[in-house]
């Protein structure tokens, strides 16, 4: 206790943290050797860095070895936690998605917050919470409590986070206010004159009087979505205000609210960037945006616009090349599933279908597969609506209904382009299905998608479209049904005992042993306290063997066909998912929340499977 008091006295001797005082306190507390502290002190002296950088940032940049807790580096977060502990204040990792920016930026001015190195992060009726990087400099707190007539609560946060969000929050809010004062830029075309092919992000800089406010808001929104690992950005008009939401790991998160005029201006800006008709507000439109960040990272967005009761709703699907294109292990394939998938897609001809609802990862699976197959010796052609992600390895064609360029016409054209592999975005009608069949019969490998709940249902779907059963028999190679499930955060997941009843609900009818240890979500800073970080695929793979082909007829019985598929080695989605649970990647509750209803043919025991997924 005495040592802690001594350290607190050292840190707070001059109000604001000083490099010499922090280093001395770290030495006293046993975290840093005296020689290392001297080296950092000598390296910082004489330079401007001691003035420009916070002492904790300087020490973190030195990458000192933690003499007290081996294996845990003296990172900026660790140093901030250490200071907070000795200051007797709680430590808080700032999550911008949980902050009401419009409310907190009204509490104090940007200049005042910058001067005192504070950031308002919560504004309740009776209390305001500030994040500070100077916990021993508290003179401002009493003054603010008196002026605001509210209790002032202080927490300690990283100085880099405070500086960053201080700039972003006030900059964005100022842009919103300016846009609102200008009545939401009533003539978007006059404010933004150029149609940009490439949107350069990160050019806003400091808050200034010459900000192009609407441009700045859109710039910030896109960068913010990329940083938060969002897969979709939703701009939703409402009666009073517009709402911005992100889909992260399959879950929607409310991010921001914009005044209606500003939302209209932001929507117009996005429509211009995606080459839509800004004047047309009555019919849906599609477009795309390619962005490049300040670091040189390029990300593509597919934009969809839809008229609603209160204005135009915009959804931007984000296609980050680092996330969209994965190898088979990253997709979630088990070793056996990867072998089966390779056996299907590495054949010289045939039709391979990927099925599942919207947002189940079909695009990622197909693009990753095409990247794997596309070699200089192979001609890969696609026809899509719209082109999801532009890839230089493929020859991609966009469906255009206005000029009668549909999927069927696109495939017909591709057949004259000497392709080896054809990817059809979706089989929606009989004509497209017939063209896919013709392409397969003439010696091409065709990859496409269907919207069905499971793999056996794809055959009945083709029959329903009107494809003759004998053509399905001769061309269909295999079907893969898939879903995406959230994966447990590797940083905080905790071992737990599996509930036998929940396990039985997932695996009933199958002889799969109860795993001794599974994992459950805990929540940490990395996963935003959700317990889940990222998503992985679960798959149901059906290769058409000779016995299965013989069952395909005009009067196909789905139940009988499904039973036969199970006998041939088909593992339903829930059984594939059970192996992911046994491997500690996800939970039974998460699996059950995304699985389709169990069909009749998948309700009886077939063969025993070990907890590792091996028959």
C-alpha positions as CSV (number, residue, x, y, z in Angstrom):
1,X,0.0,0.0,0.0
2,X,2.8,2.3,0.9
3,X,4.5,1.5,-2.4
4,X,1.3,2.3,-4.3
5,X,1.0,5.6,-2.5
6,X,4.6,6.4,-3.4
7,X,3.9,5.6,-7.1
8,X,0.8,7.7,-7.1
9,X,2.7,10.6,-5.6
10,X,5.4,10.3,-8.3
11,X,2.9,10.2,-11.1
12,X,0.8,13.1,-9.8
13,X,3.6,15.3,-8.5
14,X,3.2,17.8,-11.4
15,X,-0.4,17.3,-12.3
16,X,0.0,16.1,-15.9
17,X,2.1,13.0,-16.5
18,X,5.7,13.7,-17.3
19,X,8.1,11.2,-18.9
20,X,10.7,11.3,-16.1
21,X,8.0,10.8,-13.4
22,X,6.3,7.9,-15.3
23,X,9.7,6.2,-15.9
24,X,10.6,6.6,-12.2
25,X,7.3,5.1,-11.1
26,X,7.7,2.2,-13.5
27,X,11.2,1.5,-12.0
28,X,9.8,1.7,-8.4
29,X,7.0,-0.7,-9.3
30,X,9.4,-3.2,-10.9
31,X,8.1,-3.0,-14.4
32,X,11.1,-1.5,-16.0
33,X,14.8,-1.8,-15.2
34,X,16.7,1.4,-14.3
35,X,19.0,1.0,-17.3
36,X,16.1,0.7,-19.7
37,X,14.4,3.8,-18.2
38,X,17.6,5.7,-18.6
39,X,17.8,4.7,-22.3
40,X,14.3,5.9,-23.0
41,X,14.9,9.1,-21.1
42,X,18.1,9.8,-23.1
43,X,16.5,8.9,-26.4
44,X,13.6,11.3,-25.8
45,X,15.7,14.3,-24.7
46,X,16.5,17.0,-27.2
47,X,13.7,16.0,-29.5
48,X,10.3,17.5,-30.1
49,X,8.7,14.1,-29.3
50,X,8.7,14.9,-25.6
51,X,6.4,17.8,-26.3
52,X,4.3,16.3,-29.1
53,X,3.7,12.8,-27.7
54,X,2.1,11.7,-24.5
55,X,4.6,10.0,-22.1
56,X,2.7,6.7,-22.2
57,X,2.9,6.7,-26.0
58,X,6.7,7.4,-25.9
59,X,7.3,4.5,-23.5
60,X,5.0,2.2,-25.5
61,X,6.9,3.0,-28.7
62,X,10.2,2.0,-26.9
63,X,8.8,-1.6,-26.8
64,X,10.3,-2.2,-23.3
65,X,10.4,-5.7,-21.8
66,X,8.0,-6.2,-18.9
67,X,10.3,-7.1,-16.0
68,X,7.3,-7.9,-13.7
69,X,4.9,-9.8,-15.9
70,X,6.9,-11.8,-18.4
71,X,5.1,-12.5,-21.6
72,X,3.0,-9.4,-21.4
73,X,4.6,-6.5,-23.2
74,X,4.4,-3.0,-22.0
75,X,1.9,-2.0,-24.6
76,X,0.1,1.3,-24.5
77,X,-3.1,-0.4,-23.2
78,X,-1.1,-2.1,-20.4
79,X,0.5,1.2,-19.4
80,X,-2.8,3.0,-19.4
81,X,-4.3,0.3,-17.2
82,X,-1.3,0.6,-14.8
83,X,-1.8,4.4,-14.5
84,X,-5.5,4.1,-14.0
85,X,-5.0,1.6,-11.2
86,X,-2.6,3.9,-9.3
87,X,-4.9,6.9,-9.9
88,X,-7.8,5.0,-8.4
89,X,-9.9,5.4,-11.5
90,X,-11.6,2.8,-13.8
91,X,-9.9,1.9,-17.1
92,X,-12.1,2.1,-20.2
93,X,-11.4,0.9,-23.7
94,X,-13.3,3.4,-25.9
95,X,-15.8,1.6,-28.2
96,X,-17.0,4.3,-30.7
97,X,-20.0,2.3,-31.6
98,X,-21.4,2.6,-28.1
99,X,-21.1,6.4,-28.0
100,X,-23.9,8.8,-28.9
101,X,-21.7,11.2,-30.8
102,X,-24.4,13.9,-31.3
103,X,-25.0,14.0,-27.5
104,X,-21.5,13.9,-26.2
105,X,-20.1,16.6,-28.6
106,X,-22.7,19.0,-27.2
107,X,-21.3,18.8,-23.7
108,X,-18.0,20.7,-24.2
109,X,-16.3,22.4,-27.1
110,X,-13.6,20.8,-29.2
111,X,-11.1,23.3,-28.0
112,X,-11.8,22.8,-24.3
113,X,-11.7,19.0,-24.7
114,X,-8.4,19.2,-26.6
115,X,-6.8,21.5,-24.1
116,X,-7.6,19.3,-21.2
117,X,-7.0,16.0,-23.1
118,X,-10.5,14.7,-22.3
119,X,-13.2,13.1,-24.4
120,X,-16.9,13.0,-23.3
121,X,-18.1,9.4,-23.9
122,X,-21.5,9.3,-22.2
123,X,-24.0,12.1,-21.5
124,X,-26.8,11.0,-19.2
125,X,-29.3,13.5,-17.7
126,X,-27.6,13.6,-14.3
127,X,-24.1,12.5,-15.2
128,X,-21.4,13.0,-17.8
129,X,-18.6,10.5,-18.2
130,X,-15.2,11.8,-19.6
131,X,-12.3,9.7,-20.7
132,X,-9.0,11.3,-19.8
133,X,-5.3,10.5,-20.4
134,X,-4.3,12.8,-17.5
135,X,-5.9,11.2,-14.4
136,X,-4.0,13.4,-12.0
137,X,-5.0,16.6,-13.6
138,X,-8.6,16.9,-12.3
139,X,-9.0,20.7,-11.9
140,X,-11.4,20.9,-14.9
141,X,-13.8,18.3,-13.4
142,X,-15.1,20.5,-10.6
143,X,-15.5,23.5,-13.0
144,X,-17.5,21.4,-15.5
145,X,-19.7,19.9,-12.8
146,X,-20.6,23.4,-11.7
147,X,-21.3,24.6,-15.2
148,X,-23.1,21.6,-16.4
149,X,-25.0,21.0,-13.2
150,X,-24.3,17.3,-13.6
151,X,-22.0,14.9,-11.9
152,X,-18.7,14.4,-13.7
153,X,-17.4,10.8,-13.8
154,X,-13.8,10.2,-15.0
155,X,-12.3,7.1,-16.6
156,X,-8.8,6.6,-18.0
157,X,-8.3,5.7,-21.6
158,X,-5.5,5.4,-24.1
159,X,-4.2,8.9,-25.2
160,X,-4.1,7.7,-28.8
161,X,-7.8,6.7,-28.7
162,X,-8.7,10.0,-27.1
163,X,-6.9,12.1,-29.7
164,X,-8.3,10.1,-32.5
165,X,-11.9,10.1,-31.5
166,X,-11.7,13.7,-30.3
167,X,-10.8,14.6,-33.9
168,X,-13.3,12.3,-35.5
169,X,-16.3,12.9,-33.3
170,X,-16.1,16.7,-33.4
171,X,-15.1,16.8,-37.1
172,X,-18.0,14.6,-38.2
173,X,-20.5,16.4,-35.9
174,X,-19.4,19.8,-37.3
175,X,-19.8,18.5,-40.8
176,X,-23.3,17.3,-40.0
177,X,-24.2,20.7,-38.5
178,X,-22.8,22.6,-41.5
179,X,-24.7,20.3,-43.9
180,X,-27.9,20.8,-41.9
181,X,-27.4,24.6,-41.9
182,X,-27.1,24.4,-45.6
183,X,-30.5,22.6,-45.7
184,X,-28.8,19.4,-46.5
185,X,-27.2,20.6,-49.8
186,X,-30.4,21.0,-51.8
187,X,-28.6,20.7,-55.0
188,X,-26.1,17.8,-54.6
189,X,-25.0,18.1,-58.2
190,X,-23.7,21.7,-57.6
191,X,-21.7,20.7,-54.5
192,X,-20.2,17.7,-56.1
193,X,-19.3,18.1,-59.7
194,X,-17.2,15.1,-60.6
195,X,-18.1,11.5,-60.9
196,X,-15.3,9.7,-59.1
197,X,-14.0,6.3,-60.3
198,X,-11.8,5.9,-57.2
199,X,-12.7,7.4,-53.8
200,X,-9.6,8.5,-51.9
201,X,-10.2,8.2,-48.2
202,X,-8.5,9.8,-45.3
203,X,-7.9,13.2,-46.8
204,X,-10.0,15.2,-44.3
205,X,-7.2,16.2,-41.8
206,X,-7.9,18.6,-38.9
207,X,-11.2,20.3,-38.3
208,X,-11.2,23.3,-40.5
209,X,-13.6,26.0,-41.8
210,X,-13.3,24.7,-45.4
211,X,-14.5,21.2,-44.8
212,X,-16.6,19.7,-47.6
213,X,-19.1,18.6,-45.0
214,X,-21.1,16.0,-46.9
215,X,-18.0,14.5,-48.5
216,X,-16.3,14.4,-45.1
217,X,-19.3,12.5,-43.6
218,X,-19.2,9.9,-46.3
219,X,-15.4,9.6,-46.1
220,X,-15.6,9.0,-42.3
221,X,-18.5,6.6,-42.6
222,X,-16.6,4.3,-45.1
223,X,-13.4,4.3,-43.1
224,X,-15.3,3.7,-39.9
225,X,-17.1,0.7,-41.4
226,X,-13.8,-0.8,-42.7
227,X,-12.2,-0.5,-39.2
228,X,-15.1,-2.1,-37.5
229,X,-15.0,-5.1,-39.8
230,X,-18.5,-4.4,-41.0
231,X,-19.9,-6.5,-43.9
232,X,-22.8,-4.1,-44.7
233,X,-23.6,-0.5,-44.2
234,X,-27.3,0.4,-43.9
235,X,-28.5,4.0,-44.3
236,X,-32.2,3.9,-43.2
237,X,-34.4,7.0,-43.4
238,X,-37.0,7.5,-40.7
239,X,-39.7,10.1,-40.0
240,X,-37.6,12.3,-37.8
241,X,-33.9,11.3,-38.3
242,X,-31.9,9.0,-40.5
243,X,-30.3,5.9,-39.0
244,X,-26.9,4.3,-39.8
245,X,-26.4,0.7,-38.9
246,X,-23.5,-1.7,-39.5
247,X,-23.8,-5.5,-39.8
248,X,-20.8,-7.0,-38.0
249,X,-20.4,-10.8,-37.7
250,X,-24.0,-11.1,-38.9
251,X,-25.5,-8.9,-36.2
252,X,-26.8,-5.4,-36.8
253,X,-25.4,-2.5,-34.7
254,X,-26.8,1.0,-34.6
255,X,-23.9,3.4,-35.2
256,X,-25.2,6.9,-35.8
257,X,-28.2,9.1,-36.3
258,X,-28.3,11.9,-38.9
259,X,-30.8,14.7,-39.4
260,X,-33.1,14.0,-42.3
261,X,-31.7,16.7,-44.6
262,X,-28.1,15.5,-44.0
263,X,-29.2,11.9,-44.7
264,X,-30.6,13.0,-48.0
265,X,-27.4,14.7,-48.9
266,X,-25.3,11.7,-47.8
267,X,-27.5,9.4,-49.9
268,X,-27.1,11.7,-52.9
269,X,-23.3,11.7,-52.5
270,X,-23.2,7.9,-52.4
271,X,-25.4,7.7,-55.5
272,X,-23.0,9.9,-57.4
273,X,-20.0,7.9,-56.3
274,X,-21.7,4.6,-57.3
275,X,-22.8,6.1,-60.7
276,X,-26.5,6.0,-60.0
277,X,-29.1,8.4,-61.4
278,X,-29.3,11.0,-58.6
279,X,-32.6,12.5,-59.9
280,X,-34.3,9.0,-60.0
281,X,-35.8,8.4,-56.5
282,X,-38.8,6.2,-57.4
283,X,-37.1,3.0,-58.6
284,X,-34.4,0.8,-57.1
285,X,-30.9,1.1,-58.4
286,X,-27.6,-0.7,-58.1
287,X,-24.1,0.5,-58.3
288,X,-20.6,0.0,-57.0
289,X,-17.8,2.1,-55.4
290,X,-14.1,1.4,-55.3
291,X,-12.2,3.0,-52.5
292,X,-8.6,3.4,-51.6
293,X,-7.5,4.3,-48.0
294,X,-4.7,6.6,-47.1
295,X,-2.6,3.5,-46.5
296,X,-3.2,2.2,-50.0
297,X,-5.7,-0.5,-49.1
298,X,-8.4,-0.9,-51.8
299,X,-11.9,-2.1,-50.9
300,X,-14.9,-2.4,-53.1
301,X,-18.6,-1.8,-52.2
302,X,-21.7,-3.0,-53.9
303,X,-24.4,-0.4,-53.5
304,X,-28.2,-1.0,-53.5
305,X,-30.7,1.7,-53.4
306,X,-34.4,1.3,-52.6
307,X,-37.3,3.8,-52.2
308,X,-39.1,3.6,-48.8
309,X,-41.9,5.5,-47.0
310,X,-39.5,8.1,-45.6
311,X,-36.9,8.3,-48.4
312,X,-34.2,6.2,-50.1
313,X,-32.7,3.4,-48.2
314,X,-29.1,2.5,-49.1
315,X,-27.2,-0.7,-48.4
316,X,-23.6,-1.0,-49.1
317,X,-22.1,-4.5,-49.1
318,X,-18.4,-4.4,-48.4
319,X,-16.0,-6.7,-50.3
320,X,-12.6,-6.5,-48.7
321,X,-10.2,-8.6,-50.8
322,X,-8.4,-9.7,-47.6
323,X,-11.7,-11.1,-46.2
324,X,-13.6,-12.2,-49.3
325,X,-10.9,-14.4,-50.9
326,X,-9.8,-17.1,-48.5
327,X,-8.2,-20.6,-48.8
328,X,-10.4,-23.6,-48.1
329,X,-9.3,-24.0,-44.5
330,X,-10.2,-20.3,-43.8
331,X,-13.6,-20.9,-45.3
332,X,-14.3,-23.4,-42.6
333,X,-13.9,-26.6,-44.6
334,X,-12.8,-29.6,-42.6
335,X,-10.0,-31.7,-44.3
336,X,-12.7,-34.2,-45.6
337,X,-14.9,-31.4,-46.9
338,X,-12.0,-29.7,-48.6
339,X,-11.2,-33.0,-50.4
340,X,-14.9,-33.4,-51.5
341,X,-15.1,-29.8,-52.7
342,X,-11.9,-30.1,-54.7
343,X,-13.2,-33.3,-56.3
344,X,-16.3,-31.4,-57.4
345,X,-14.7,-28.2,-58.8
346,X,-11.6,-29.7,-60.3
347,X,-13.5,-31.8,-62.8
348,X,-13.4,-30.7,-66.4
349,X,-17.1,-30.4,-66.8
350,X,-20.4,-30.6,-64.9
351,X,-22.5,-28.3,-62.7
352,X,-21.7,-27.5,-59.1
353,X,-24.3,-25.6,-57.1
354,X,-23.8,-23.6,-53.9
355,X,-27.1,-23.0,-52.0
356,X,-28.2,-21.0,-49.0
357,X,-30.1,-17.8,-48.1
358,X,-28.8,-14.3,-48.7
359,X,-25.8,-13.6,-46.6
360,X,-24.7,-17.2,-46.1
361,X,-21.3,-16.8,-47.7
362,X,-22.0,-18.2,-51.2
363,X,-20.1,-15.3,-52.9
364,X,-17.1,-15.8,-50.7
365,X,-17.0,-19.6,-51.4
366,X,-17.4,-19.1,-55.1
367,X,-14.8,-16.3,-55.4
368,X,-12.3,-18.2,-53.3
369,X,-12.8,-21.2,-55.4
370,X,-12.4,-19.3,-58.7
371,X,-9.2,-17.7,-57.4
372,X,-8.0,-21.2,-56.7
373,X,-8.9,-22.5,-60.1
374,X,-7.8,-19.4,-62.1
375,X,-4.4,-20.2,-63.6
376,X,-2.8,-18.7,-66.7
377,X,-3.8,-22.0,-68.5
378,X,-7.5,-21.6,-67.7
379,X,-10.1,-19.2,-69.1
380,X,-12.5,-18.3,-66.2
381,X,-15.6,-16.3,-67.2
382,X,-18.4,-15.0,-65.0
383,X,-21.9,-13.5,-65.6
384,X,-23.2,-11.8,-62.4
385,X,-26.0,-9.4,-61.3
386,X,-24.2,-7.4,-60.1
387,X,-20.5,-8.1,-60.3
388,X,-19.7,-8.6,-56.6
389,X,-16.0,-8.0,-56.7
390,X,-13.9,-7.1,-59.7
391,X,-11.0,-9.6,-60.0
392,X,-8.3,-9.2,-62.7
393,X,-8.0,-13.0,-63.0
394,X,-11.5,-13.4,-64.4
395,X,-13.5,-12.2,-67.4
396,X,-16.6,-10.7,-65.7
397,X,-19.9,-9.7,-67.4
398,X,-22.6,-7.6,-65.8
399,X,-26.2,-8.5,-66.3
400,X,-28.1,-5.5,-67.8
401,X,-31.9,-6.1,-68.0
402,X,-32.5,-2.8,-69.8
403,X,-30.7,-4.1,-72.9
404,X,-32.0,-7.7,-72.6
405,X,-28.7,-8.9,-71.3
406,X,-29.9,-11.5,-68.7
407,X,-28.2,-14.5,-67.3
408,X,-29.2,-16.8,-70.1
409,X,-28.0,-14.3,-72.8
410,X,-24.8,-13.9,-70.8
411,X,-24.1,-17.6,-70.7
412,X,-25.0,-17.9,-74.4
413,X,-22.4,-15.2,-75.2
414,X,-19.8,-16.8,-72.9
415,X,-20.1,-20.1,-74.7
416,X,-18.6,-18.4,-77.8
417,X,-15.7,-17.0,-75.7
418,X,-13.9,-20.3,-75.4
419,X,-14.3,-20.6,-71.6
420,X,-13.0,-23.4,-69.4
421,X,-15.0,-22.4,-66.3
422,X,-18.2,-20.4,-66.2
423,X,-19.6,-18.9,-63.1
424,X,-23.3,-17.9,-63.2
425,X,-24.3,-15.6,-60.4
426,X,-27.6,-17.2,-59.8
427,X,-30.0,-19.7,-61.5
428,X,-33.3,-17.9,-61.3
429,X,-35.3,-19.2,-64.2
430,X,-35.6,-22.1,-66.7
431,X,-33.8,-20.3,-69.5
432,X,-30.7,-19.7,-67.3
433,X,-30.8,-23.3,-66.0
434,X,-31.0,-24.6,-69.6
435,X,-28.0,-22.6,-70.7
436,X,-26.1,-23.8,-67.7
437,X,-27.0,-27.4,-68.7
438,X,-25.9,-26.8,-72.3
439,X,-22.6,-25.3,-71.1
440,X,-22.0,-28.4,-69.0
441,X,-22.9,-30.7,-71.9
442,X,-20.5,-29.0,-74.2
443,X,-17.6,-29.7,-71.8
444,X,-17.5,-26.7,-69.4
445,X,-17.4,-26.6,-65.6
446,X,-20.3,-24.4,-64.4
447,X,-20.5,-22.9,-60.9
448,X,-23.6,-21.2,-59.8
449,X,-25.9,-20.6,-56.8
450,X,-29.5,-21.5,-55.8
451,X,-31.7,-20.4,-52.9
452,X,-32.6,-23.6,-51.1
453,X,-32.5,-24.7,-47.5
454,X,-30.4,-27.8,-48.0
455,X,-28.5,-29.7,-50.7
456,X,-31.0,-32.4,-51.7
457,X,-33.7,-29.7,-52.2
458,X,-31.5,-28.2,-55.1
459,X,-32.5,-31.1,-57.3
460,X,-36.2,-30.6,-56.7
461,X,-35.7,-26.9,-57.3
462,X,-34.2,-27.6,-60.7
463,X,-37.1,-29.9,-61.5
464,X,-39.6,-27.2,-60.4
465,X,-37.9,-24.7,-62.8
466,X,-38.6,-27.2,-65.6
467,X,-35.2,-28.8,-66.3
468,X,-35.7,-32.3,-67.5
469,X,-34.6,-35.0,-65.0
470,X,-32.4,-36.8,-67.5
471,X,-30.4,-33.6,-68.1
472,X,-29.9,-33.1,-64.3
473,X,-28.7,-36.8,-64.1
474,X,-26.1,-36.2,-66.8
475,X,-24.8,-32.8,-65.8
476,X,-25.2,-32.1,-62.0
477,X,-21.9,-33.0,-60.2
478,X,-22.7,-31.9,-56.7
479,X,-24.4,-29.5,-54.4
480,X,-23.1,-27.6,-51.3
481,X,-25.5,-26.0,-48.8
482,X,-23.9,-23.6,-46.4
483,X,-24.5,-21.2,-43.5
484,X,-22.3,-18.7,-41.6
485,X,-22.0,-19.0,-37.8
486,X,-20.2,-16.7,-35.5
487,X,-16.9,-18.0,-34.1
488,X,-15.9,-17.7,-30.5
489,X,-13.3,-15.0,-29.7
490,X,-9.9,-16.7,-29.3
491,X,-8.8,-14.1,-26.8
492,X,-11.5,-14.7,-24.2
493,X,-13.4,-17.9,-24.8
494,X,-13.6,-20.1,-21.7
495,X,-13.8,-23.9,-21.3
496,X,-17.2,-25.2,-20.2
497,X,-19.1,-28.5,-19.9
498,X,-21.5,-29.2,-22.7
499,X,-25.2,-29.4,-21.8
500,X,-26.3,-32.9,-22.8
501,X,-29.8,-31.8,-23.6
502,X,-28.6,-29.0,-26.0
503,X,-26.2,-31.5,-27.6
504,X,-29.1,-34.0,-28.2
505,X,-31.2,-31.2,-29.8
506,X,-28.4,-30.6,-32.3
507,X,-27.3,-34.2,-33.0
508,X,-30.5,-36.2,-32.4
509,X,-30.7,-39.3,-34.6
510,X,-26.9,-39.4,-35.0
511,X,-24.5,-41.2,-32.8
512,X,-22.0,-38.5,-32.0
513,X,-20.3,-38.6,-28.5
514,X,-20.8,-35.7,-26.2
515,X,-17.5,-33.7,-26.2
516,X,-15.7,-33.6,-22.9
517,X,-14.9,-29.9,-23.1
518,X,-16.5,-27.1,-25.2
519,X,-16.1,-23.4,-25.0
520,X,-18.4,-20.6,-24.2
521,X,-18.3,-16.8,-24.9
522,X,-16.9,-14.5,-22.2
523,X,-16.4,-11.1,-23.7
524,X,-13.3,-8.9,-24.0
525,X,-12.1,-5.7,-25.7
526,X,-11.1,-7.5,-28.9
527,X,-14.7,-8.8,-29.5
528,X,-16.5,-5.7,-28.1
529,X,-17.7,-7.9,-25.2
530,X,-19.8,-10.0,-27.4
531,X,-17.7,-13.2,-27.0
532,X,-17.7,-13.7,-30.8
533,X,-15.1,-12.6,-33.3
534,X,-15.5,-13.4,-37.0
535,X,-17.6,-16.0,-38.8
536,X,-16.9,-19.4,-40.3
537,X,-18.9,-21.6,-42.7
538,X,-20.7,-24.9,-42.0
539,X,-21.4,-27.1,-45.0
540,X,-23.6,-29.9,-46.3
541,X,-21.9,-31.5,-49.3
542,X,-23.7,-33.9,-51.6
543,X,-21.8,-35.5,-54.5
544,X,-24.1,-37.2,-57.0
545,X,-23.1,-40.8,-57.1
546,X,-24.6,-43.4,-59.5
547,X,-27.3,-44.5,-57.0
548,X,-28.3,-40.9,-56.4
549,X,-28.5,-40.2,-60.2
550,X,-30.7,-43.2,-60.7
551,X,-33.2,-41.8,-58.2
552,X,-33.6,-38.5,-60.1
553,X,-36.9,-38.6,-62.0
554,X,-39.8,-36.3,-62.9
555,X,-41.7,-37.5,-59.8
556,X,-38.7,-37.3,-57.4
557,X,-39.6,-38.0,-53.8
558,X,-37.5,-35.6,-51.7
559,X,-37.7,-37.7,-48.6
560,X,-36.5,-40.9,-50.3
561,X,-33.8,-38.9,-52.2
562,X,-32.6,-37.4,-48.9
563,X,-32.4,-40.8,-47.2
564,X,-30.3,-42.1,-50.1
565,X,-28.0,-39.1,-49.9
566,X,-27.4,-39.8,-46.2
567,X,-26.6,-43.4,-47.0
568,X,-24.1,-42.2,-49.6
569,X,-22.2,-40.1,-47.0
570,X,-24.1,-36.8,-46.8
571,X,-23.6,-35.1,-43.5
572,X,-26.4,-32.5,-42.7
573,X,-25.6,-29.0,-41.8
574,X,-26.2,-29.6,-38.1
575,X,-23.8,-32.5,-38.0
576,X,-21.1,-30.5,-39.7
577,X,-21.8,-27.8,-37.2
578,X,-21.5,-30.2,-34.3
579,X,-17.9,-31.0,-35.3
580,X,-17.2,-27.2,-35.2
581,X,-18.6,-27.1,-31.6
582,X,-16.4,-30.1,-30.6
583,X,-13.4,-28.3,-32.0
584,X,-14.2,-25.3,-29.8
585,X,-14.9,-22.9,-32.6
586,X,-18.6,-22.0,-31.8
587,X,-21.5,-22.9,-29.5
588,X,-24.6,-25.1,-29.9
589,X,-26.8,-22.0,-29.2
590,X,-25.2,-20.1,-32.0
591,X,-25.6,-23.1,-34.4
592,X,-29.3,-23.5,-33.6
593,X,-30.0,-19.8,-34.2
594,X,-28.9,-20.1,-37.9
595,X,-29.9,-23.6,-38.9
596,X,-32.9,-24.3,-41.1
597,X,-35.7,-26.6,-39.7
598,X,-34.8,-30.3,-39.7
599,X,-36.3,-32.1,-42.6
600,X,-38.0,-35.5,-42.4
601,X,-35.2,-37.4,-44.2
602,X,-32.7,-36.1,-41.6
603,X,-34.5,-37.4,-38.6
604,X,-33.2,-41.0,-38.3
605,X,-29.9,-42.4,-37.3
606,X,-27.5,-43.3,-40.1
607,X,-23.9,-43.9,-39.0
608,X,-21.8,-43.1,-36.0
609,X,-19.5,-40.2,-36.2
610,X,-16.7,-39.3,-33.8
611,X,-16.5,-35.9,-32.1
612,X,-13.7,-35.0,-34.6
613,X,-16.0,-35.6,-37.5
614,X,-14.5,-38.8,-38.8
615,X,-16.9,-41.7,-39.6
